[in-house]
Amino acid sequence: MAYTVPKLKDFSPEAVDKAAGELLSALGNESVSVKSEADKKTFRDRWLARKDGILTQINDLWLKAAPKEAKREVGQGVNKLKAEVESKVEAALAKSAAAENESSVDISLPGIRRPIGAEHPIIRTQNEIVGVFKNLGYSVAEGPVIETDYYNFEALNFPPNHPARDTQDSLFLANQESKPRREQLLLRTHTSPVQIRTMEKLTPPLRIVIPGKVHRNDPPDASHSPMFHQIEGLAVDTNITFGDLKGTLDHAMKALFGSNVKTSFRPSFFPFTEPSAEMFVSCFICGGSGKRGADPCRPCKQTGWIEILGCGMVDPNVFEFVKHNGYDPEKISGFAFGMGVDRIAMLKYGLDDLQLFFQGDVRFLQQFG
Ligand code: 2NL
C-alpha cells in the first residue's frame, strides 16, 4: 500500500516523532525503485510538489492542524523533517542519474573498427584444389597432425630403417623411447596417415582428398619450411587403372592452370605406390617455351615443364593393412597422389620466397585481400 500522510490526533513531540519516522521509512522504500526519467518526475512531484506534495500535506495536516499550544514544538519537528525529506529526495534522484550514466552509450565516441581479414593465399590455393576434386565427386577427409609411427610409416610400407624414420628428417615428440616403435608419436610428415584411417572406417569404393598441415625437420629457407601443406588424394574401386589416374589428374591440372596445359608422367618411387610417377605440367608461365621474351623462364628452369605432384597405383602391401575392411588387393585397386600446396601457391602468385607465407607481414598479406 502506498504511503499516505496520516492526520494526527496526538500532537505531542513523541507522536510527531513516530509519524516522522514512518514517513522517512516510506521515503527510503520508494526511492529504491526510481530508475527512468519518468520515475524521477513522479517521485519528485509526489514528495516535493508545492500543490499537494507530501511536504505540503505535512504542513496542512500536522502543522496547521496543531492546537495553538503545541504549534511551536510541532513546527520545529516539521521543519527538521522537511529538511531531511528534501535532502533524501535529492540524494535518490542523483543516485539514479549516476546509474543511468554508467549504462548509457556515449554515441559521440569513435566506434571500434573490426577489419575483415582475408583468406591466406595458401588456404585459398588449398580450397581451389580441393574444389576441383569435390566437383569430381571426391569427399574431403581430415585427421590428426600428431600421429603414431604406425599410421605415418608402418602401414604405408616404409621399411624399418627408412631415413624418414630418423629424427634427422622427422619431428618426434620427446620421451617416447620406452614405447614400442609403432606407438611412438611424431608430427605427421605427410597426410597419408589419414588415408589409412579413412580406409579403416569406410569400405570401398572410396574417393577422398585430404588437405592439411605436415611437418619435416628442415631448416627454413626460400624453398623449405618445417611446416607446410599437402593435399593427397585416393581412389579405390574395382578395376581402377593407371589410365584412370592419368585422366583424373590431367583433368585436375587443366581445371587449375587452364585448359591448354599439357601433362607428362615420368617414372619415380614412393614406398606406398607401385608403379609410381612424378607428374609435370607444361609451364603456365612461359607456355612451355622455357623463355620469357629474351630471358630464361625461372619457374620451369627453362625446361618448359614444372613438377607438380607425385602419384602412383596403391601398393598391395598398403591394402594388406586394411584388408579386413574390404580392401583385398586381389579384388580392388586404387591410385593415389600427393602435392605440396605451398609450392603451387608460390607458382600461382609468382613468389620466389616461401617464407613470405609464414612471416605474417600485413604488407604481403594485404595484397591478397
Ligand atoms: C608427393 C607424393 C604421394 C601418395 C602420396 C598415398 C597414400 C596411400 C597409399 C598410396 Cl594411403 N599413396 N599417397 C602416393 C603417391 C605420391 O605424394 O610428392 N607429395 C608431395
Residues whose N, C-alpha, C, O or C-beta is under 5 A from the ligand:
A	BS01	2NL	S192 Q195 I196 F270 F272 T273 L309 G310 C311 G312 V314 V318 A336 F337 G338 M339 G340
